Amino acid sequence: MAHALIVDDDADVVEWLQEVARMEGFTASRAHSLRDARIELGRQRPDVLLTDLRLPDGEGIELLRELEKPDATEVIVVTGHATVDSAVAALRAGASDYLVKPADLERVQAVLRHAKKTSALQHEIGELREELRRLGRFGRILGSSERMQVVYDQLSRVAPTSATVLLIGDSGTGKELAAQTLHELSRRREAPFLPLNCGAVAPQLIESELFGHERGSFTGAERQHKGFFERANGGSIFLDEITEMPMELQVKLLRVLETGSFTRVGGTQPIASDVRVIAATNREPEKAVGEGKLREDLYHRLNVFPVRLPQLRDRGSDIEQLAQYFLDELNRAESTSKSFSRDALARLYQHSWPGNVRELRNYVQRAFIMADDRIECELGVSDSAPQAEDGTTITIRVGTPLEEVERRVTMATLAYCGHVKRKAAEILGVSLKTLYNRLETYNGRDASGVGPPALGGGAPHNAEPTRNREPTRNAEATRGGEAL
């Protein structure tokens, strides 16, 4: 039988919570201080710990650090002193949720019912992750790179909890797939998962989409409509591009997150909703707050558990794995057996993929259509000269010859320095003469067609002119490099 430990210095609160816990099938023990709670923790590990934030001898949140197996116990903070800062601090310290006194009976019951499933779900996710790691995927997400293993670890830890998650990443990095994976690995997986792109719905309609409306509440409202928070009860809502949500609606969203209830447009009756919110943005959240695109208090409430999704160019061999997966899908759908040539696969690693996984999928589909039986390198991504892919980094495939590594790093550093050779030489740790000699070698090798191809297969337009050339030709060459 699941066990609950209730820690509060108010005897009436403890007695009431104990009774509710027993009604939900828990055994329950009590403690009125940190000292008493530590004794109870030594006797039996609880499946759920409900603790007051302020206790006579310290903060209830201190107990999180003393749990023998933190992932196996769901911690709920119950407090009469709730503020955004205290709530966020508790959630970031490891609490699954927090309740404001006087706690609502239905909310407490929902928390306890969810907690009973957490331990089994944590174990299930651990086994699933080990199995899927060997296959190079996690839930709906494909990839086995180090960067993605970090993401998988974060998702596996937060999925079984009730914590709000903020997914941060460029367009095309797979934020919706991550949200679906979170839902499918949570205890809410049997309930609905409803995604809403806040930037794709007209501002005047988004409130109705989220909270629903009563008949006659506005022109055209000919019948009652249930919104996402009502239809997804017990499940998850994915709010993509959260910074595109109107500011006045952000206030109402914050209230739903704080109280667990909402009111339909044109209605007066509060409606309870047990929904997990997963939000996403392709902006830097702090910058969006500074620009007035995202309320600071809402940001703190959403940013309980932030997960950053890496850009495709930083995921190493995942590029090839994803491309092959997309090609296999097309082959199955069209009953074909097309394949990538070795040069085509090599070319994939040389592109910066500003559109991330979405761009890669589109490329594979175009290449598939154009190819007969084999996708060759000339059907790859557009030609471009070697350059720093985000201004400070480049991606180099394992096995690239050292001579080519030196060339690419040199050219990328030169581009990063705005083609100021003296500055590039200082960063590279070589003399200015050595840099000039390298550039002469690269120019001569590329002009004769000797050596590895330039990034994308085209001529190296950003190769620096030498000091022996005429001033006019130098200016033209430099302008050509800057245009790329």
C-alpha positions as CSV (number, residue, x, y, z in Angstrom):
1,M,0.0,0.0,0.0
2,A,1.3,3.5,-0.9
3,H,2.4,5.6,2.1
4,A,2.1,9.3,2.7
5,L,4.0,11.5,5.2
6,I,2.2,14.8,6.2
7,V,4.4,17.5,7.8
8,D,2.7,20.6,9.2
9,D,2.6,22.4,12.5
10,D,-1.1,22.9,12.3
11,A,-2.8,19.9,13.9
12,D,-6.1,20.5,12.1
13,V,-4.5,20.6,8.7
14,V,-2.5,17.4,9.4
15,E,-5.6,15.6,10.6
16,W,-7.6,16.6,7.5
17,L,-4.8,15.6,5.1
18,Q,-4.4,12.3,6.8
19,E,-8.1,11.5,6.4
20,V,-8.0,12.4,2.7
21,A,-4.9,10.3,2.2
22,R,-6.5,7.3,3.9
23,M,-9.7,7.8,1.7
24,E,-7.4,7.5,-1.3
25,G,-5.9,4.2,-0.2
26,F,-2.7,5.5,1.5
27,T,-1.3,4.7,4.9
28,A,-0.4,8.0,6.5
29,S,2.0,9.2,9.2
30,R,2.3,12.7,10.6
31,A,5.0,15.1,11.8
32,H,4.8,18.6,13.2
33,S,8.5,19.7,12.7
34,L,11.6,19.0,10.6
35,R,12.9,16.9,13.5
36,D,9.8,14.7,13.7
37,A,9.7,14.4,9.8
38,R,13.3,13.1,9.8
39,I,12.4,10.5,12.3
40,E,9.5,9.4,10.2
41,L,11.6,9.3,7.0
42,G,14.0,7.0,8.8
43,R,11.2,4.6,9.6
44,Q,9.6,4.4,6.2
45,R,10.2,6.0,2.7
46,P,6.9,7.8,1.7
47,D,5.5,7.6,-1.8
48,V,4.3,11.1,-1.3
49,L,5.4,13.8,1.1
50,L,3.1,16.7,1.8
51,T,5.0,19.4,3.7
52,D,4.3,22.9,4.9
53,L,6.8,25.4,3.6
54,R,7.3,27.0,7.0
55,L,7.9,24.8,10.0
56,P,8.9,25.8,13.6
57,D,12.5,24.6,13.1
58,G,13.1,25.5,9.4
59,E,11.8,25.2,5.9
60,G,9.9,22.1,4.8
61,I,11.8,22.2,1.5
62,E,14.9,21.0,3.4
63,L,13.4,17.5,3.5
64,L,13.9,17.1,-0.3
65,R,17.6,17.0,0.2
66,E,17.3,14.3,2.9
67,L,15.2,11.8,0.9
68,E,17.2,8.6,0.3
69,K,15.7,8.2,-3.2
70,P,14.4,11.6,-4.3
71,D,13.0,10.3,-7.6
72,A,10.9,7.7,-5.8
73,T,9.0,10.2,-3.6
74,E,6.6,12.9,-4.9
75,V,6.9,16.0,-2.8
76,I,4.0,18.5,-2.5
77,V,4.5,21.8,-0.8
78,V,1.4,23.0,1.2
79,T,1.6,26.6,2.3
80,G,-0.4,29.5,3.4
81,H,2.3,31.9,2.3
82,A,2.4,31.3,-1.4
83,T,4.2,33.7,-3.7
84,V,5.6,33.3,-7.1
85,D,9.2,33.2,-5.8
86,S,8.5,30.7,-3.0
87,A,6.5,28.4,-5.4
88,V,9.2,28.5,-8.1
89,A,11.9,27.9,-5.5
90,A,10.1,24.8,-4.2
91,L,9.4,23.4,-7.6
92,R,13.0,24.0,-8.7
93,A,14.3,22.3,-5.6
94,G,12.4,19.1,-6.6
95,A,8.8,19.5,-5.5
96,S,6.3,18.2,-7.9
97,D,3.6,20.7,-7.1
98,Y,2.4,23.1,-4.4
99,L,-1.0,23.7,-2.8
100,V,-2.3,26.9,-1.2
101,K,-4.1,26.7,2.1
102,P,-6.9,26.2,2.5
103,A,-6.3,23.4,0.0
104,D,-9.1,22.3,-2.3
105,L,-10.3,18.8,-1.6
106,E,-10.5,17.8,-5.3
107,R,-7.0,19.1,-5.9
108,V,-5.6,17.2,-3.0
109,Q,-7.3,14.0,-4.1
110,A,-6.0,14.5,-7.7
111,V,-2.4,15.0,-6.3
112,L,-2.6,11.8,-4.2
113,R,-4.1,9.7,-7.0
114,H,-1.3,10.8,-9.3
115,A,1.3,10.1,-6.7
116,K,0.3,6.5,-6.4
117,K,1.3,5.9,-10.0
118,T,4.6,7.8,-9.9
119,S,6.9,5.1,-8.5
120,A,5.8,2.5,-11.0
121,L,6.0,5.0,-13.8
122,Q,9.6,6.1,-12.9
123,H,10.7,2.5,-13.0
124,E,8.9,1.9,-16.3
125,I,10.5,5.0,-17.9
126,G,14.0,3.9,-16.6
127,E,13.7,0.5,-18.3
128,L,12.2,2.1,-21.5
129,R,15.0,4.6,-21.7
130,E,17.7,1.9,-21.5
131,E,15.9,-0.2,-24.2
132,L,15.4,2.8,-26.5
133,R,19.0,4.1,-25.9
134,R,20.2,1.0,-27.8
135,L,17.9,1.9,-30.7
136,G,18.9,5.5,-30.8
137,R,15.6,7.1,-29.8
138,F,13.5,8.1,-26.9
139,G,9.8,8.2,-27.1
140,R,9.0,10.1,-30.4
141,I,12.5,11.6,-30.6
142,L,15.2,10.1,-32.7
143,G,18.9,10.5,-32.1
144,S,21.7,9.1,-29.9
145,S,24.1,12.0,-29.7
146,E,25.5,13.2,-26.4
147,R,23.5,16.4,-26.6
148,M,20.3,14.4,-27.0
149,Q,21.2,12.0,-24.2
150,V,21.1,15.1,-21.9
151,V,17.7,16.0,-23.2
152,Y,16.5,12.4,-22.7
153,D,17.7,12.4,-19.1
154,Q,15.8,15.6,-18.4
155,L,12.6,14.4,-20.0
156,S,12.7,11.0,-18.2
157,R,13.1,12.8,-14.9
158,V,10.3,15.3,-15.3
159,A,7.8,13.2,-17.3
160,P,6.2,11.3,-14.4
161,T,5.8,14.5,-12.3
162,S,3.2,17.3,-12.5
163,A,5.8,20.0,-13.1
164,T,5.2,22.6,-15.8
165,V,7.9,22.3,-18.5
166,L,9.2,25.0,-20.8
167,L,10.8,23.8,-24.0
168,I,13.3,26.2,-25.6
169,G,14.8,25.7,-29.0
170,D,15.0,27.0,-32.5
171,S,12.2,26.4,-35.0
172,G,12.5,22.8,-36.3
173,T,14.3,21.3,-33.4
174,G,11.4,19.1,-32.4
175,K,9.7,20.9,-29.5
176,E,6.3,19.4,-30.2
177,L,7.7,15.9,-30.4
178,A,9.4,16.5,-27.0
179,A,6.0,17.6,-25.6
180,Q,4.3,14.5,-27.0
181,T,7.0,12.3,-25.5
182,L,6.5,14.0,-22.1
183,H,2.8,13.3,-22.2
184,E,3.1,9.7,-23.4
185,L,5.6,8.9,-20.6
186,S,3.5,10.6,-17.9
187,R,0.7,9.3,-15.8
188,R,-1.7,11.4,-18.0
189,R,-1.0,9.4,-21.1
190,E,-4.5,7.9,-21.2
191,A,-6.0,11.4,-21.3
192,P,-5.9,13.9,-24.2
193,F,-2.8,15.7,-25.5
194,L,-3.9,19.0,-27.1
195,P,-1.4,21.2,-29.0
196,L,-2.1,24.9,-29.7
197,N,0.2,27.2,-31.6
198,C,-0.4,30.6,-30.0
199,G,0.9,32.4,-33.0
200,A,-1.4,30.7,-35.5
201,V,-4.7,31.6,-33.8
202,A,-6.3,35.1,-34.1
203,P,-5.8,37.1,-30.9
204,Q,-9.6,37.5,-30.5
205,L,-10.2,33.8,-30.8
206,I,-7.4,32.3,-28.6
207,E,-9.2,32.9,-25.3
208,S,-12.2,31.0,-26.6
209,E,-9.9,28.2,-27.8
210,L,-8.3,27.8,-24.4
211,F,-11.2,28.4,-22.0
212,G,-14.3,27.9,-24.2
213,H,-17.3,30.2,-24.3
214,E,-21.0,30.3,-23.4
215,R,-23.8,30.5,-26.0
216,G,-24.4,34.2,-27.0
217,S,-21.2,35.4,-25.3
218,F,-20.2,37.2,-28.5
219,T,-21.4,37.5,-32.1
220,G,-21.3,34.1,-33.7
221,A,-21.4,32.2,-30.5
222,E,-24.4,30.1,-31.4
223,R,-23.7,27.3,-29.0
224,Q,-21.6,26.5,-25.9
225,H,-18.0,25.6,-26.7
226,K,-15.6,23.7,-24.5
227,G,-12.0,25.0,-24.7
228,F,-8.7,23.2,-24.4
229,F,-8.5,23.3,-20.6
230,E,-11.9,21.6,-20.3
231,R,-11.4,19.0,-23.1
232,A,-7.9,18.1,-21.9
233,N,-8.9,17.6,-18.3
234,G,-6.6,15.0,-16.8
235,G,-4.2,15.3,-19.7
236,S,-1.7,17.8,-21.1
237,I,-1.9,21.0,-23.2
238,F,1.1,22.1,-25.4
239,L,1.3,25.8,-25.9
240,D,3.7,26.4,-28.7
241,E,5.2,29.9,-29.3
242,I,4.0,31.1,-25.9
243,T,5.5,34.5,-26.4
244,E,2.9,35.1,-29.2
245,M,0.0,34.9,-26.7
246,P,-1.6,38.3,-26.1
247,M,-0.5,39.9,-22.8
248,E,-4.0,40.1,-21.4
249,L,-4.5,36.4,-22.0
250,Q,-1.2,35.6,-20.3
251,V,-2.7,37.0,-17.1
252,K,-5.6,34.6,-17.3
253,L,-3.3,31.7,-18.1
254,L,-1.3,32.5,-15.0
255,R,-4.4,32.4,-12.9
256,V,-5.4,29.0,-14.2
257,L,-1.9,27.7,-13.4
258,E,-2.1,29.1,-9.9
259,T,-5.7,28.1,-9.0
260,G,-6.4,25.1,-11.2
261,S,-9.7,26.7,-12.4
262,F,-11.0,28.9,-15.1
263,T,-14.2,30.5,-16.4
264,R,-15.6,30.2,-19.9
265,V,-15.9,33.4,-22.0
266,G,-19.3,34.9,-21.1
267,G,-19.6,32.6,-18.1
268,T,-19.6,33.1,-14.3
269,Q,-19.1,29.6,-12.9
270,P,-15.5,28.5,-12.2
271,I,-14.6,25.2,-13.7
272,A,-11.9,23.0,-12.1
273,S,-9.3,21.7,-14.5
274,D,-6.5,19.2,-13.8
275,V,-4.2,19.9,-16.8
276,R,-0.5,19.8,-17.2
277,V,0.9,22.7,-19.3
278,I,3.9,22.3,-21.5
279,A,5.0,25.5,-23.1
280,A,7.5,26.2,-25.9
281,T,9.3,29.1,-27.5
282,N,11.9,29.7,-30.1
283,R,12.9,33.0,-28.4
284,E,15.2,33.5,-25.5
285,P,12.7,33.7,-22.7
286,E,14.6,36.4,-20.7
287,K,14.9,38.5,-23.8
288,A,11.1,38.1,-24.5
289,V,10.4,39.3,-21.0
290,G,12.6,42.3,-21.5
291,E,10.9,43.1,-24.9
292,G,7.4,42.9,-23.3
293,K,6.5,39.7,-25.2
294,L,6.2,37.5,-22.0
295,R,5.0,38.4,-18.6
296,E,7.7,38.0,-16.0
297,D,5.4,36.3,-13.5
298,L,4.1,33.9,-16.1
299,Y,7.7,33.1,-17.2
300,H,8.6,32.1,-13.7
301,R,5.6,29.9,-13.4
302,L,6.3,28.2,-16.8
303,N,10.0,28.0,-16.2
304,V,9.8,25.4,-13.5
305,F,11.7,22.8,-15.5
306,P,13.3,24.3,-18.6
307,V,14.6,21.9,-21.4
308,R,16.8,23.2,-24.2
309,L,16.6,21.4,-27.5
310,P,19.9,21.5,-29.4
311,Q,20.3,22.7,-33.0
312,L,20.7,19.9,-35.5
313,R,24.2,21.0,-36.4
314,D,25.3,20.3,-32.8
315,R,24.0,16.7,-32.8
316,G,26.8,15.0,-34.7
317,S,25.9,11.6,-36.2
318,D,22.2,12.2,-35.5
319,I,22.2,14.1,-38.9
320,E,22.9,10.9,-40.8
321,Q,20.6,8.8,-38.6
322,L,17.7,11.2,-39.1
323,A,18.3,11.4,-42.8
324,Q,18.3,7.7,-43.2
325,Y,15.1,7.4,-41.1
326,F,13.3,9.9,-43.3
327,L,14.5,8.1,-46.4
328,D,13.4,4.7,-45.0
329,E,9.9,6.2,-44.4
330,L,9.7,7.4,-48.1
331,N,11.0,4.1,-49.4
332,R,8.3,2.3,-47.4
333,A,5.6,4.6,-48.6
334,E,6.6,4.5,-52.3
335,S,7.8,0.8,-52.3
336,T,11.3,1.9,-53.5
337,S,14.8,1.1,-52.3
338,K,16.7,4.4,-52.9
339,S,19.8,5.1,-50.9
340,F,22.4,7.8,-50.2
341,S,25.7,7.8,-51.8
342,R,28.8,8.1,-49.6
343,D,29.4,11.7,-50.9
344,A,25.8,12.7,-50.2
345,L,26.0,11.6,-46.6
346,A,29.3,13.4,-46.2
347,R,27.7,16.6,-47.6
348,L,25.0,16.4,-44.9
349,Y,27.6,17.1,-42.2
350,Q,28.9,20.2,-44.1
351,H,25.7,22.1,-44.0
352,S,24.7,24.4,-41.1
353,W,21.0,23.3,-41.2
354,P,19.5,26.6,-40.1
355,G,16.0,25.0,-40.4
356,N,17.1,22.1,-38.2
357,V,15.3,18.7,-38.4
358,R,12.4,20.2,-40.4
359,E,14.9,21.4,-43.1
360,L,16.6,18.0,-43.2
361,R,13.3,16.2,-43.7
362,N,12.4,18.6,-46.6
363,Y,15.8,18.1,-48.1
364,V,15.5,14.3,-48.0
365,Q,12.1,14.5,-49.6
366,R,13.3,16.7,-52.4
367,A,16.4,14.5,-53.0
368,F,14.2,11.4,-53.0
369,I,11.9,12.8,-55.7
370,M,14.9,13.9,-57.9
371,A,16.9,10.7,-57.5
372,D,16.5,7.5,-59.6
373,D,18.0,4.8,-57.3
374,R,20.8,6.6,-55.6
375,I,20.9,10.1,-54.0
376,E,24.1,11.8,-55.1
377,C,26.0,14.7,-53.6
378,E,24.9,17.1,-56.3
379,L,21.4,16.8,-55.1
380,G,22.5,17.9,-51.6
381,V,22.3,21.2,-49.8
382,S,23.2,24.5,-51.5
383,D,26.8,25.3,-52.1
384,S,28.4,27.7,-49.6
385,A,31.9,28.4,-48.4
386,P,33.2,27.2,-45.0
387,Q,32.1,29.5,-42.3
388,A,31.3,29.5,-38.6
389,E,27.9,28.1,-38.4
390,D,26.6,30.2,-35.5
391,G,29.4,32.7,-35.4
392,T,31.6,30.8,-33.0
393,T,31.3,27.1,-33.8
394,I,31.7,24.7,-36.7
395,T,30.8,21.0,-37.0
396,I,33.5,18.6,-38.1
397,R,32.7,15.0,-38.8
398,V,34.8,12.3,-37.1
399,G,37.4,11.0,-39.5
400,T,37.9,14.3,-41.3
401,P,41.6,14.5,-42.4
402,L,43.6,16.9,-40.1
403,E,44.7,19.0,-43.1
404,E,41.0,19.6,-43.9
405,V,40.2,20.3,-40.2
406,E,43.0,23.0,-40.1
407,R,41.6,24.5,-43.3
408,R,38.1,24.7,-42.1
409,V,39.0,26.1,-38.7
410,T,41.3,28.7,-40.3
411,M,38.6,29.8,-42.8
412,A,35.9,29.9,-40.1
413,T,38.0,31.9,-37.8
414,L,38.9,34.4,-40.6
415,A,35.2,34.8,-41.4
416,Y,34.4,35.3,-37.7
417,C,37.0,38.1,-37.5
418,G,35.4,39.9,-40.4
419,H,38.4,38.9,-42.6
420,V,40.9,40.9,-40.5
421,K,43.9,38.6,-40.8
422,R,45.9,40.0,-37.9
423,K,43.1,39.3,-35.5
424,A,42.5,35.8,-36.9
425,A,46.2,35.0,-36.6
426,E,46.1,36.1,-32.9
427,I,43.1,33.9,-32.2
428,L,44.6,30.9,-34.0
429,G,47.9,31.4,-32.2
430,V,50.0,31.6,-35.4
431,S,52.1,34.4,-36.9
432,L,50.6,36.6,-39.6
433,K,53.1,35.2,-42.1
434,T,52.0,31.6,-41.3
435,L,48.3,32.6,-41.9
436,Y,49.2,34.1,-45.3
437,N,51.1,31.0,-46.2
438,R,48.1,28.8,-45.3
439,L,45.8,31.0,-47.4
440,E,48.2,30.8,-50.4
441,T,48.2,27.0,-50.0
442,Y,44.4,26.8,-49.8
443,N,44.0,29.1,-52.8
444,G,46.4,27.1,-54.9
445,R,45.0,23.7,-53.9
446,D,41.4,24.7,-54.6
447,A,42.2,26.3,-57.9
448,S,44.0,23.1,-59.1
449,G,41.2,20.9,-57.9
450,V,43.5,19.1,-55.5
451,G,42.5,18.2,-52.0
452,P,39.1,17.7,-50.3
453,P,36.1,19.6,-51.7
454,A,35.0,22.9,-50.2
455,L,31.9,22.9,-48.0
456,G,28.9,22.2,-50.3
457,G,31.1,21.3,-53.2
458,G,31.4,24.8,-54.6
459,A,34.5,27.1,-55.1
460,P,35.8,28.7,-51.9
461,H,34.4,32.2,-52.5
462,N,35.6,33.5,-49.2
463,A,39.2,32.6,-49.7
464,E,41.3,35.6,-48.8
465,P,43.3,37.4,-51.6
466,T,47.1,37.5,-51.2
467,R,49.2,40.6,-50.9
468,N,50.5,40.2,-54.4
469,R,47.2,41.0,-56.1
470,E,46.1,44.4,-57.4
471,P,44.0,46.5,-54.9
472,T,40.9,46.4,-57.2
473,R,40.9,42.6,-57.3
474,N,41.5,42.5,-53.5
475,A,38.4,44.6,-53.0
476,E,36.3,42.5,-55.3
477,A,37.4,39.2,-53.7
478,T,36.7,40.6,-50.2
479,R,33.2,41.7,-51.3
480,G,32.5,38.3,-52.7
481,G,33.5,36.7,-49.4
482,E,31.3,39.0,-47.4
483,A,28.3,38.3,-49.6
484,L,28.3,34.7,-48.5
